[in-house]
Amino acid sequence: MPMRYERLTDIVRLAMRLQGARGGVTMDDIQGEFGVSRRTAERMRNAVEMAFGPLIEVDSADKRVHWRLQSAGLRGLAQISPEEIAALEFAIAHLTRSGGAARRTDSLRELAVKLGALKRPLNPQAFDDDVETLMRVEGLAMRPGPRPGFDGELLPLIRDAIRASRKIAFEYVARGSGERSLKEVEPYGVLYGNRAYLVGRLDQSSEFRLWRLPNMSHARLTVTAFEADLDFDLQAFAERSFGAYQEPPFDVVLRFDSKAAADARSFVFHPSQSITEHEDGSVTVRFTAGGLDEMCFHLVTWGRHVTVEQPSKLRERLFEIGAGLVAHHREGGAA
């Protein structure tokens, strides 16, 4: 029986996935991405191997087998669509608007140029017209927020230090006091939010903490090596907090009334969140995170449509901030 057209396209997609995934692809990955049974996933893997060459096993931290494909046969099959080019251009515009790292933005622009050179449409003018149309109908809303700058050489230096497991030294200006001091830090990564932060620790006996990249200057790679903590998970570290600022996590329960329920259901407050719907149309959102003040600053944007049910310290801090703003502006108005 000839292979169905849909299955053939899936085989090509799987081949590209096997060649492009840095950490390799597992059976679970194939089943999840293509929505097939274990047996069908095995047949698809075998079909890729027969058509494009042998698969190699990739070393991994888990016990599952990870495969990769190294084949020149896919070069003529990879097609770049106008939607994909437009999505990349949109990401570049968003990163530029939000004050993203200049070097990373430049790298994405260079990638867009290279992909544009590799595209092989039958009608290049129609392809470019489609990209322009897609870009015209998708815009970026103006979003207030800080756009701090930092040395363009800082990110490459941090990456080099992490790869070499060597400390970096820099001058740092404390946010509150403005005090300048010299730091020597074991770097583990960079977190991006409204601001960019270096994640690291002073030594193996210290807690992981954050340093704001715009507050760093005169950074250099030292000769001091350190033994990296292989159990450290940057994503797990980031998810401990509502924002970037790290505090001990606590359980949060927020109730949104029926007017705000639709927006709240579609909003990602935190990766750990769960949502409960109620008969009166309201919804309750639960998650665990730290960052008391950052939560308050965000909750203000929901106005009277949200009620803090837990914890009491979040409700009290929100009241304190709100009362302070009222007093300040009332006095300013009277003056």
C-alpha positions in Angstrom: 0.0 0.0 0.0 1.4 3.4 -0.9 2.2 5.8 1.9 -0.4 8.5 2.4 0.6 12.0 1.5 0.0 13.3 5.1 2.3 10.6 6.5 5.0 11.4 3.9 5.0 15.0 5.0 5.2 13.9 8.6 8.3 11.8 7.8 10.0 14.8 6.2 9.1 17.0 9.3 10.4 14.3 11.6 13.7 14.1 9.6 14.1 17.9 10.0 13.3 17.6 13.7 15.9 14.9 14.1 18.5 16.9 12.3 17.8 20.2 14.0 17.3 19.2 17.6 20.5 19.8 19.6 19.6 17.3 22.3 18.2 14.7 20.0 14.6 13.4 19.8 13.1 10.6 21.9 10.2 8.2 21.2 8.1 10.3 23.6 8.9 13.4 21.6 7.7 11.8 18.4 4.5 10.5 19.9 3.7 13.8 21.5 4.5 16.0 18.5 2.7 13.9 15.9 0.0 12.4 18.1 0.7 8.8 17.2 1.1 5.5 19.0 4.4 4.0 20.1 4.4 1.5 17.3 3.7 4.2 14.7 6.4 6.4 16.1 8.8 3.5 15.7 7.8 3.1 12.1 8.3 6.8 11.4 11.7 6.7 13.0 12.7 3.7 10.9 11.3 5.3 7.7 13.5 8.4 8.3 16.5 6.2 8.7 15.8 4.3 5.5 15.2 7.5 3.5 17.9 9.8 4.9 20.6 7.7 6.5 21.6 6.2 9.9 20.6 7.8 13.1 23.1 8.3 15.9 22.4 8.2 19.6 23.1 11.4 21.6 24.3 11.4 25.2 21.7 12.7 27.6 21.1 13.1 31.3 17.9 11.0 31.4 17.6 7.2 30.7 15.7 7.6 27.4 17.4 7.1 24.1 17.9 10.4 22.1 18.5 10.2 18.3 19.9 12.7 15.8 20.2 12.7 12.1 23.2 13.9 10.1 22.3 14.0 6.5 22.8 16.3 3.5 19.7 15.0 1.9 17.4 17.4 3.6 18.9 20.6 2.1 16.6 20.5 -0.9 13.5 19.7 1.2 13.5 22.5 3.7 11.1 25.2 2.6 10.9 28.6 4.3 7.4 30.1 4.3 6.4 33.8 4.4 4.7 33.2 7.8 8.0 32.0 9.2 10.0 34.9 7.9 7.3 37.3 9.1 7.3 35.7 12.6 11.1 36.2 12.8 10.8 39.8 11.7 8.1 40.3 14.3 10.3 38.9 17.0 13.2 41.2 16.0 10.8 44.2 16.1 9.6 43.1 19.5 13.1 42.7 20.9 14.1 46.1 19.5 11.1 47.8 21.0 11.6 46.2 24.4 15.2 47.3 24.6 16.6 43.8 24.1 20.4 43.2 23.9 21.8 44.8 20.8 24.1 41.9 19.9 21.2 39.4 20.2 19.0 41.6 18.0 21.8 41.9 15.4 22.2 38.1 15.4 18.5 37.6 14.7 18.6 40.2 11.9 21.6 38.4 10.4 19.6 35.1 10.6 16.7 36.7 8.8 19.1 37.8 6.0 20.5 34.3 5.7 17.1 32.7 5.6 16.0 35.1 3.0 19.0 34.1 0.9 18.2 30.4 1.3 14.5 30.6 0.4 13.7 29.1 -3.0 10.1 30.2 -3.9 8.9 29.8 -7.5 7.8 33.4 -7.4 10.2 35.5 -5.3 8.2 38.7 -5.7 5.0 37.1 -4.5 6.9 35.6 -1.5 8.2 39.0 -0.5 4.8 40.6 -1.0 3.2 37.9 1.3 5.8 38.7 4.0 5.1 42.4 3.7 1.4 41.9 4.0 1.8 39.7 7.1 4.0 42.3 8.7 1.5 45.1 7.9 -1.4 43.4 9.6 0.5 42.5 12.8 1.7 45.4 15.0 3.3 46.0 18.4 1.4 48.0 21.0 3.3 50.7 22.8 4.3 49.2 26.2 5.8 51.4 28.9 8.8 50.0 30.7 12.5 50.5 31.3 14.9 50.2 28.4 18.2 50.0 30.2 21.4 49.7 28.1 24.5 47.7 28.9 27.8 47.0 27.3 27.4 45.0 24.1 30.4 42.9 25.0 29.0 41.8 28.3 26.8 38.9 27.1 29.5 37.3 25.0 31.9 37.5 28.0 29.3 35.9 30.2 28.7 33.1 27.7 32.5 32.5 27.4 32.8 32.4 31.2 30.0 29.9 31.6 31.5 27.6 28.9 34.9 27.8 30.4 33.6 27.6 34.1 35.6 30.7 35.0 34.6 33.6 37.2 34.0 37.1 36.0 35.0 40.2 37.8 33.1 43.6 37.4 32.4 46.8 39.2 28.8 47.0 40.5 26.6 49.9 41.5 24.1 48.9 44.2 20.5 49.9 43.2 19.5 51.4 46.5 22.6 53.1 47.9 24.5 53.7 44.7 27.6 52.3 46.4 30.2 51.0 43.9 32.0 47.7 44.7 34.1 45.1 43.0 32.5 41.7 42.5 33.9 38.3 41.4 31.1 35.9 40.5 30.6 32.4 39.3 28.2 33.0 36.3 25.3 30.6 35.6 23.1 32.4 33.1 21.1 35.6 32.2 17.4 36.2 33.0 15.4 38.6 30.8 12.3 40.4 32.0 11.7 44.1 32.2 15.4 44.2 32.9 18.3 41.8 32.3 20.1 40.1 35.2 23.2 37.9 35.6 22.5 34.8 37.7 25.4 33.5 39.7 27.0 33.2 43.2 30.1 34.4 44.8 31.3 30.9 45.7 30.1 27.4 46.3 28.9 28.2 49.8 26.8 31.2 48.7 23.2 31.4 47.6 22.4 32.1 43.9 21.5 35.8 43.4 20.9 38.4 40.7 23.0 41.3 39.4 21.5 43.8 37.0 23.5 44.0 33.8 23.1 47.8 33.3 24.7 48.2 36.8 27.8 46.2 35.8 30.9 47.8 34.2 34.5 47.0 33.5 33.7 43.3 33.3 36.5 40.9 32.6 37.1 37.1 32.5 39.3 36.0 35.4 41.7 33.0 35.5 39.8 31.6 38.5 38.0 28.4 37.6 35.0 27.1 39.5 33.2 23.7 39.6 29.7 24.3 38.2 26.7 23.0 40.0 25.3 20.6 37.5 22.0 20.4 39.4 21.3 24.1 39.0 18.3 24.7 36.8 18.0 28.3 35.5 14.3 27.9 34.5 13.4 26.4 37.9 15.3 29.3 39.6 13.4 31.8 37.5 10.0 30.2 38.3 10.5 30.6 42.0 9.5 34.3 41.6 6.6 36.3 40.1 9.2 38.5 38.5 13.0 38.5 38.5 13.5 39.5 42.1 14.1 36.4 44.2 12.2 35.9 47.5 11.1 32.7 49.3 8.0 31.5 47.4 4.6 31.5 49.0 1.1 30.3 48.0 -1.0 32.9 46.2 -4.8 32.8 45.6 -6.4 35.5 43.5 -10.1 35.8 42.6 -11.1 37.6 39.5 -14.7 38.8 39.1 -16.9 37.9 36.1 -15.9 41.1 34.2 -12.2 40.1 34.3 -12.6 36.3 34.2 -12.1 35.9 30.5 -8.9 37.9 30.5 -7.7 36.1 33.6 -8.3 32.7 32.1 -6.1 33.6 29.1 -3.4 35.2 31.2 -0.2 33.4 32.3 0.5 34.7 35.8 3.0 31.9 36.6 4.0 28.5 35.1 2.7 26.8 38.3 -0.8 28.3 38.1 -4.1 26.5 38.2 -7.5 28.0 37.4 -10.9 27.2 39.0 -14.1 28.5 37.5 -17.2 29.4 39.6 -20.9 29.5 38.9 -21.1 33.2 39.3 -18.6 33.7 36.4 -15.6 34.5 38.5 -12.3 32.5 38.4 -9.8 31.7 41.1 -6.1 31.6 40.1 -3.6 29.8 42.3 0.2 29.6 42.0 3.3 29.5 44.2 6.0 32.2 43.8 8.0 34.9 45.5 8.2 38.6 44.7 5.7 40.5 46.9 6.1 44.0 45.5 6.2 42.8 41.9 2.9 41.0 42.4 1.4 44.2 43.9 2.6 46.4 41.0 0.9 43.9 38.6 -2.3 43.5 40.5 -2.9 47.2 40.5 -3.5 47.0 36.8 -6.5 44.8 37.4 -8.1 47.4 39.6 -11.2 46.3 41.6 -11.7 43.2 39.5 -9.2 41.1 41.5 -9.3 40.2 45.2 -6.3 38.8 47.0 -7.6 35.9 49.1 -4.2 34.6 50.1 -1.7 35.3 51.6 -2.6 38.1 54.0 0.9 39.7 53.6 0.2 40.2 49.9 -3.2 41.8 50.6 -1.7 44.0 53.3 1.2 45.1 51.1 -1.2 45.9 48.3 -3.2 48.0 50.7 -0.1 49.8 51.9 1.1 50.7 48.4 -2.4 51.8 47.4 -2.9 53.9 50.5 0.5 55.5 50.0 -0.4 56.5 46.4 -3.7 57.9 47.5 -2.1 60.0 50.2 0.6 61.2 47.9 -1.7 62.3 45.1 -4.3 63.8 47.5 -1.6 66.0 49.1 -0.3 66.9 45.7 -3.8 67.9 44.5 -4.3 70.0 47.6 -1.0 71.7 47.1 
